[in-house]
Amino acid sequence: MFERLVIGIELGRRYSRAGIFRNNMFEIFANEAGCNRFPSYVAFPSEGLPEVGYAALNWIHHDPKNTIYDLR
């Protein structure tokens, strides 16, 4: 039998959150420090995979032209 999962994403201009609904409970994802909101940044380095959240926020200082944030 398959477990039903629902993923929810709240996209904000500055911060976003994500969580999962399973076993009749909703759990918001948190990082290692316990923070459950992530900067709404995505960076596309010339090599490797895209970075998101805090990693992308730190990347903007290295390559602002390949970092997306504050979409209106």
Secondary structure, 3 states (H helix, E strand, C coil): CCCCCEEEEECCCCEEEEEEEECCEEEECCCCCCCCCEECEEECCCCCCCEECHHHHHHCCCCHHHEEECCC
